[in-house]
Amino acid sequence: FPVTIPGGDTAGFNVGLSDVAKFFVGTTVRVHNFDYSEDHETKVLSIVGQKINVTETIPFTPDATHVVDLIGFAGDSGAPYLLF
């Protein structure tokens, strides 16, 4: 399920306190708005408090209109499942 983003910057995004544990350094995440007109896939570089820093600059500023998905699962070392 996607996680809502209350805000961020081109280096990363913030998530709610209850969502921080869903993220793992080195795993892929996808940040996008609801119609995918802004869409970027990157990897988690670091987690500092509730800020998820990413390895590549996000080409837009994440805000409350964006969500993040492709989030991994703790039982699988943080790897996400992607269906084709």
C-alpha positions in Angstrom: 0.0 0.0 0.0 1.3 3.5 -0.7 2.5 5.7 2.1 1.4 9.3 2.1 4.1 12.0 2.1 3.4 15.2 4.1 6.3 17.0 2.4 10.0 16.8 1.5 12.5 18.2 -0.9 14.5 17.0 -3.9 16.8 15.0 -1.6 14.1 13.0 0.1 10.7 12.9 1.7 9.1 12.8 5.1 6.8 10.1 6.3 4.6 9.6 9.4 6.2 8.2 12.5 4.2 4.9 12.1 5.6 4.5 8.6 9.3 4.9 9.2 9.9 1.3 10.0 8.6 0.3 6.6 11.7 1.6 4.9 15.2 0.1 4.6 18.4 1.6 3.4 19.4 0.4 -0.1 15.9 -0.6 -1.2 14.0 0.8 -4.2 11.1 3.2 -3.7 8.8 5.0 -6.1 7.6 8.5 -5.4 4.7 9.8 -7.5 1.5 11.9 -7.5 -1.9 10.3 -8.0 -2.0 10.6 -11.8 1.7 9.7 -12.2 2.5 12.9 -14.1 5.3 13.2 -11.5 7.0 9.9 -11.0 10.5 8.9 -9.9 12.1 5.7 -8.8 15.2 5.8 -6.6 16.8 4.0 -3.6 16.8 4.8 0.1 20.2 6.4 1.0 19.5 7.0 4.7 16.8 7.4 7.3 17.1 10.2 9.7 14.1 10.6 12.0 11.1 10.7 9.8 13.1 11.8 6.7 13.8 9.3 4.0 16.9 10.5 2.0 17.3 9.0 -1.5 20.3 8.3 -3.7 19.1 10.3 -6.7 17.7 13.9 -6.8 13.9 13.8 -7.1 13.0 16.0 -10.1 10.0 17.5 -8.3 9.4 18.6 -4.7 7.3 15.9 -2.9 4.3 17.3 -1.0 0.9 16.1 0.3 -0.2 15.3 -3.3 2.5 12.5 -3.5 2.8 9.0 -2.2 5.6 6.5 -2.1 5.3 2.8 -2.9 7.4 -0.2 -3.9 8.2 -0.3 -0.2 9.7 -3.5 0.9 8.7 -6.1 3.5 10.7 -6.6 6.7 10.6 -10.4 6.3 12.3 -10.2 2.9 15.1 -7.8 3.9 13.2 -4.9 2.6 12.8 -6.1 -1.0 9.6 -4.9 -2.7 7.3 -7.1 -4.8 6.5 -5.9 -8.3 4.0 -7.6 -10.5 4.3 -7.3 -14.3 
